[in-house]
Amino acid sequence: MNWYLTFKALHLIAMVAWFAGLFYMFRLFVYHVESKDKPDVVATLKVMSHKLFYYITTPAMFATFILGFCLLMQVPQHMKAKWFLFKFLFLMGLIIYHYFIGITLAKFKNDELFLTSKQCRIINEIPVLFLVVIILLAVFKPL
């Protein structure tokens, strides 16, 4: 069995699940802000966002990192490559974004709607930038 390809496939599957959650969380926050006068809708959105973040997005993030570490153990020289260092920096930025989602989720859970619908829509686009850069670095391995 080729462990490198197995870890790579599982890493990509976990990454897709993680990004699916990252892409959808702020969309749910948009709906939450726009439905603040509809308690039934807000209650449903709170349950949906909680489950998405804690049952899918966060476990997928951990799986992505664990499987990425398994990949690195197969090809440790990647850790010295400049492209990998840049990828790692962007991954750290993505973790900060993930953490910000958790902060936003906690505040929205307590009805502290500190962001507007428009701000949530803009913030929702941030993971696309991370995705593009990280994929380009991983595929083309520039530098």
C-alpha positions as CSV (number, residue, x, y, z in Angstrom):
1,M,0.0,0.0,0.0
2,N,1.3,3.5,-0.9
3,W,0.9,5.4,2.4
4,Y,1.9,8.7,0.8
5,L,-1.0,8.6,-1.6
6,T,-3.4,7.3,1.0
7,F,-2.5,10.2,3.4
8,K,-2.7,12.7,0.5
9,A,-6.2,11.5,-0.5
10,L,-7.4,11.6,3.1
11,H,-5.8,15.0,3.6
12,L,-7.6,16.4,0.5
13,I,-10.9,15.0,1.6
14,A,-10.5,16.5,5.1
15,M,-9.4,19.8,3.6
16,V,-12.5,19.9,1.3
17,A,-14.8,19.3,4.4
18,W,-13.0,22.0,6.3
19,F,-13.3,24.5,3.6
20,A,-17.0,23.6,3.0
21,G,-17.5,24.6,6.6
22,L,-15.4,27.8,6.3
23,F,-17.4,28.8,3.2
24,Y,-20.8,28.2,4.8
25,M,-20.3,29.6,8.3
26,F,-20.4,33.3,7.4
27,R,-23.3,32.6,5.0
28,L,-25.2,31.4,8.1
29,F,-24.1,34.5,9.9
30,V,-25.5,36.6,7.0
31,Y,-28.9,34.9,7.4
32,H,-28.7,35.3,11.2
33,V,-28.2,39.1,10.9
34,E,-30.9,39.4,8.3
35,S,-33.4,37.4,10.3
36,K,-32.7,39.0,13.7
37,D,-36.4,39.8,14.0
38,K,-37.5,36.2,13.5
39,P,-36.8,34.3,16.7
40,D,-37.7,30.9,15.2
41,V,-35.3,31.4,12.2
42,V,-32.5,32.7,14.5
43,A,-32.9,29.6,16.8
44,T,-32.6,27.3,13.8
45,L,-29.6,29.2,12.5
46,K,-27.9,29.0,15.9
47,V,-28.3,25.2,16.0
48,M,-27.1,24.9,12.4
49,S,-24.0,27.1,12.8
50,H,-23.1,25.4,16.1
51,K,-23.3,21.9,14.6
52,L,-21.5,22.9,11.4
53,F,-18.6,24.5,13.4
54,Y,-18.2,21.9,16.1
55,Y,-19.2,18.7,14.4
56,I,-17.8,19.2,10.9
57,T,-15.6,22.3,10.4
58,T,-13.4,22.0,13.5
59,P,-12.9,18.2,13.3
60,A,-12.1,18.5,9.6
61,M,-9.5,21.1,10.4
62,F,-7.8,18.8,12.9
63,A,-8.0,15.9,10.4
64,T,-6.4,18.1,7.7
65,F,-3.5,19.0,10.0
66,I,-3.0,15.5,11.3
67,L,-3.0,14.0,7.8
68,G,-0.8,16.9,6.5
69,F,1.7,16.0,9.3
70,C,1.5,12.3,8.1
71,L,2.4,13.5,4.6
72,L,5.3,15.5,5.9
73,M,6.6,12.5,7.7
74,Q,6.6,10.7,4.3
75,V,8.5,13.6,2.6
76,P,10.2,15.6,5.4
77,Q,12.4,17.6,3.0
78,H,9.2,19.6,2.1
79,M,9.5,21.4,5.5
80,K,12.7,23.1,4.3
81,A,11.3,24.3,1.0
82,K,10.4,28.0,0.7
83,W,7.0,27.1,-0.9
84,F,6.1,25.1,2.1
85,L,7.0,27.8,4.5
86,F,4.7,30.2,2.7
87,K,2.0,27.6,2.6
88,F,2.4,27.1,6.4
89,L,2.1,30.9,6.9
90,F,-1.1,30.9,5.0
91,L,-2.3,27.9,7.0
92,M,-1.7,29.9,10.1
93,G,-3.8,32.7,8.7
94,L,-6.5,30.2,8.0
95,I,-6.4,29.0,11.6
96,I,-6.8,32.7,12.7
97,Y,-9.8,32.9,10.4
98,H,-11.2,29.7,11.9
99,Y,-10.7,31.1,15.4
100,F,-12.5,34.3,14.3
101,I,-15.5,32.2,13.2
102,G,-15.5,30.7,16.7
103,I,-15.5,34.1,18.3
104,T,-18.3,35.3,16.0
105,L,-20.3,32.1,16.6
106,A,-20.1,32.7,20.4
107,K,-21.2,36.3,20.1
108,F,-24.0,35.5,17.7
109,K,-25.1,32.7,20.1
110,N,-25.6,35.5,22.7
111,D,-27.4,37.7,20.2
112,E,-24.4,40.1,20.0
113,L,-24.7,40.9,16.3
114,F,-21.5,43.0,16.0
115,L,-21.3,42.6,12.2
116,T,-23.6,43.8,9.5
117,S,-24.9,41.5,6.8
118,K,-22.6,43.2,4.3
119,Q,-19.6,42.7,6.5
120,C,-20.4,39.0,6.9
121,R,-20.7,38.7,3.1
122,I,-17.3,40.3,2.6
123,I,-15.7,38.2,5.4
124,N,-17.2,35.1,3.7
125,E,-14.9,35.6,0.7
126,I,-11.7,35.4,2.7
127,P,-11.3,31.6,2.7
128,V,-11.4,31.7,-1.1
129,L,-8.1,33.7,-1.1
130,F,-6.5,31.3,1.3
131,L,-7.7,28.3,-0.8
132,V,-6.3,29.7,-4.1
133,V,-2.9,30.6,-2.6
134,I,-2.5,27.4,-0.6
135,I,-3.5,25.2,-3.6
136,L,-1.2,27.1,-6.0
137,L,1.7,26.7,-3.6
138,A,1.1,23.0,-3.0
139,V,0.7,22.2,-6.7
140,F,3.3,24.3,-8.4
141,K,5.8,24.5,-5.5
142,P,7.4,27.8,-6.6
143,L,10.4,29.5,-5.1
